[in-house]
């Protein structure tokens, strides 16, 4: 059973969002990764949320560009944490997606991350930290990965 659901608005977002699933898998967190659209498939989106909640999903991660209403549509249907990844998909350089994801009405929050791949990776890290609140083993895996990052910076510094 997946702990995290990752939704993308379209197939074209896959290469941008895939790093999210990679980080989750590295941390030993089960996830499901699929396409659903707030505008083109609203019934599918609602059905997926309901089914995934019943299956035990604890966090929803939603990536979308342009109007970027996917995270908000999911937040309207669940009280589980929803994390949004704005995707640069228009001539506006992602500003449209960023504003659509971050500007939510009170009571329906979306934790909005950075644009594109950095946002995808950080959405996974934030989901992991949420899940780690009740999982000491996951907390340790996160700390171990952070230690590796620190060591890599120190090694890189020595190589200069």
C-alpha positions as CSV (number, residue, x, y, z in Angstrom):
1,X,0.0,0.0,0.0
2,X,1.4,3.4,-1.0
3,X,2.2,6.0,1.7
4,X,2.4,8.8,-0.8
5,X,0.5,9.6,-4.0
6,X,2.2,11.6,-6.7
7,X,-0.1,13.1,-9.3
8,X,1.0,14.9,-12.5
9,X,-1.3,17.0,-14.7
10,X,0.1,15.4,-17.9
11,X,2.6,12.9,-19.3
12,X,4.8,15.8,-20.4
13,X,5.6,16.4,-16.6
14,X,7.0,13.0,-16.0
15,X,10.7,13.7,-16.4
16,X,10.3,16.8,-14.2
17,X,8.4,14.9,-11.5
18,X,10.2,11.5,-11.6
19,X,12.9,12.7,-9.1
20,X,10.2,12.9,-6.5
21,X,9.5,9.2,-6.8
22,X,13.3,8.4,-6.8
23,X,13.8,10.2,-3.5
24,X,10.9,8.5,-1.9
25,X,12.0,5.1,-3.1
26,X,15.6,5.8,-1.8
27,X,14.1,6.5,1.6
28,X,12.0,3.3,1.6
29,X,8.7,5.1,1.2
30,X,6.1,3.4,-1.0
31,X,4.4,5.6,-3.5
32,X,2.1,5.6,-6.5
33,X,2.8,7.8,-9.5
34,X,0.1,8.6,-12.0
35,X,-1.5,11.2,-14.3
36,X,-4.7,13.0,-13.5
37,X,-6.0,16.4,-14.4
38,X,-8.0,18.9,-12.3
39,X,-9.7,20.1,-15.5
40,X,-9.7,17.2,-18.0
41,X,-10.4,14.3,-15.6
42,X,-12.0,15.8,-12.4
43,X,-14.0,12.6,-11.8
44,X,-10.8,10.5,-12.0
45,X,-9.0,12.8,-9.6
46,X,-11.8,12.5,-7.1
47,X,-12.0,8.8,-7.4
48,X,-8.2,8.4,-7.0
49,X,-8.2,10.5,-3.9
50,X,-11.0,8.4,-2.3
51,X,-9.4,5.1,-3.3
52,X,-5.9,6.1,-2.2
53,X,-7.1,7.4,1.2
54,X,-8.8,4.0,1.7
55,X,-5.5,2.3,0.8
56,X,-3.7,4.3,3.4
57,X,-2.0,7.1,1.5
58,X,-0.9,9.8,4.0
59,X,0.4,12.6,1.7
60,X,-0.5,13.7,-1.7
61,X,2.0,15.4,-4.0
62,X,0.6,17.2,-7.0
63,X,2.6,18.7,-9.9
64,X,1.0,20.8,-12.6
65,X,1.9,23.7,-14.9
66,X,-0.2,26.4,-16.7
67,X,-3.3,26.9,-14.6
68,X,-1.9,24.4,-12.0
69,X,-5.2,23.7,-10.2
70,X,-4.4,20.1,-9.5
71,X,-3.0,20.6,-6.0
72,X,-6.0,22.8,-5.1
73,X,-8.5,20.3,-6.5
74,X,-6.9,17.6,-4.4
75,X,-6.8,19.8,-1.3
76,X,-10.6,20.4,-1.7
77,X,-11.2,16.7,-1.4
78,X,-8.9,15.6,1.4
79,X,-7.7,16.7,4.8
80,X,-4.4,14.8,4.3
81,X,-1.3,17.0,3.6
82,X,-1.1,18.2,0.0
83,X,2.2,19.3,-1.4
84,X,2.3,21.2,-4.7
85,X,5.1,21.3,-7.3
86,X,4.6,24.2,-9.8
87,X,5.9,23.2,-13.3
88,X,7.3,25.7,-15.8
89,X,5.0,25.0,-18.8
90,X,4.2,28.4,-20.3
91,X,5.8,31.5,-21.6
92,X,5.3,33.0,-18.1
93,X,8.2,30.9,-16.8
94,X,6.2,29.0,-14.2
95,X,5.0,32.1,-12.4
96,X,1.4,31.2,-13.3
97,X,1.8,27.7,-11.9
98,X,3.5,29.0,-8.8
99,X,0.7,31.6,-8.0
100,X,-2.0,29.1,-8.7
101,X,-0.4,26.6,-6.4
102,X,0.5,28.9,-3.5
103,X,-2.6,31.1,-3.4
104,X,-5.2,28.8,-1.7
105,X,-8.2,29.9,0.3
106,X,-8.1,29.5,4.1
107,X,-8.9,26.0,5.2
108,X,-7.6,24.3,2.0
109,X,-3.8,24.7,2.2
110,X,-1.3,23.4,-0.2
111,X,2.4,23.3,0.9
112,X,4.0,24.7,-2.2
113,X,7.6,23.8,-3.1
114,X,10.0,25.2,-5.6
115,X,9.5,24.9,-9.4
116,X,10.3,21.8,-11.4
117,X,12.9,19.2,-10.4
118,X,14.1,20.9,-7.2
119,X,10.5,21.2,-6.1
120,X,9.9,17.5,-7.0
121,X,12.8,16.4,-4.8
122,X,11.9,18.7,-2.0
123,X,8.3,17.5,-2.1
124,X,9.6,14.0,-1.5
125,X,11.8,15.2,1.4
126,X,8.9,17.1,3.0
127,X,6.6,14.2,2.6
128,X,9.2,12.0,4.2
129,X,9.5,14.4,7.2
130,X,5.8,14.4,7.6
131,X,5.7,10.6,7.7
132,X,8.7,10.5,10.0
133,X,6.8,12.2,12.7
134,X,5.5,8.8,13.7
135,X,8.3,6.6,12.3
136,X,11.7,6.7,14.1
137,X,13.3,4.4,11.5
138,X,12.4,6.8,8.7
139,X,13.7,9.7,10.8
140,X,17.0,7.8,11.0
141,X,17.1,7.2,7.2
142,X,16.5,10.9,6.6
143,X,19.3,11.8,9.0
144,X,21.6,9.3,7.3
145,X,20.9,10.7,3.9
146,X,21.6,14.3,5.2
147,X,24.9,13.1,6.7
148,X,25.8,11.8,3.2
149,X,25.0,15.2,1.7
150,X,27.2,16.9,4.3
151,X,30.0,14.5,3.6
152,X,29.7,15.1,-0.1
153,X,30.0,18.8,0.3
154,X,33.1,18.4,2.5
155,X,34.7,16.0,-0.1
156,X,33.8,18.5,-2.9
157,X,35.5,21.3,-0.9
158,X,38.6,19.2,-0.5
159,X,38.9,18.6,-4.2
160,X,39.2,22.3,-5.0
